Amino acid sequence: MLVQLAYASLAAPDAAAAVSAILASGRRHNQQQGISGVLCSGFGMYLQVMEGERAAVSQTYAQLLQDARHQQAQLLYCEEISERQFANWPLGHVKLEKLGTPFLLKYAERLPLTPGQLSAPSVRAMLLDLVATAAIAHK
């Protein structure tokens, strides 16, 4: 059974250096586990969606909760899906600051973004918009 899970967390203070390491290890892990998704980083936070087999996604999220680079993680949603939306990305990446204020304010109350102001419907819509506009970087 496929599931899609999204969470937001605060980035540890050394987030700039951590993103490269998260992407490198995350891509390896996700390919091994059959997980796809995208990591959005910026404004001192992470927003990630992952999809794959329920046990693999659950285990990956549980490991992430123990990772010191992610603080105060908040689960936004976890639901069964019939097909992947991010099948082409073991772990795509989006720099939130590069998306621009008008784009981000379509989905958030104000800037800078914070995990607490993100809702499941707005995150889902934003991520689909990113896929449609090809704003996700593969490397």
SULQUICOR-V942040 format. One record per residue. SS is DSSP state (a for helix, b for strand, c for the rest). BURIAL is 1 if it has 24 or more other C-alpha atoms within 12 Angstrom, else 0. Layout:
ss=[SS,SS]
burial=[BURIAL,BURIAL]
This chain:
ss=[c,b,b,b,b,b,b,b,b,b,b,c,c,c,a,a,a,a,a,a,a,a,a,a,a,a,a,a,a,a,a,a,a,c,c,b,b,b,b,b,b,b,c,c,b,b,b,b,b,b,b,b,b,a,a,a,a,a,a,a,a,a,a,a,a,c,c,c,c,b,b,b,b,b,b,b,b,b,b,b,c,c,c,c,c,c,c,c,c,c,c,b,b,b,b,a,a,a,a,c,a,a,a,a,a,c,c,c,c,c,c,c,c,c,a,a,a,c,c,a,a,a,a,a,a,a,a,a,a,a,a,a,c,c,c,c,b,c,c]
burial=[0,1,1,1,1,1,1,1,1,1,1,0,0,0,1,0,0,1,1,0,0,1,1,0,0,1,1,0,1,1,0,0,0,1,1,1,1,1,1,1,1,1,1,1,1,1,1,1,1,1,1,1,1,0,0,1,1,1,0,1,1,0,0,1,0,0,0,0,1,1,0,0,1,1,1,1,1,1,1,0,0,0,0,1,1,1,1,0,1,1,1,1,1,1,1,1,0,0,1,0,0,0,0,1,0,0,1,1,0,0,0,0,1,1,1,0,0,1,1,1,0,0,1,1,0,1,1,0,0,1,1,0,0,0,1,1,1,0,0]
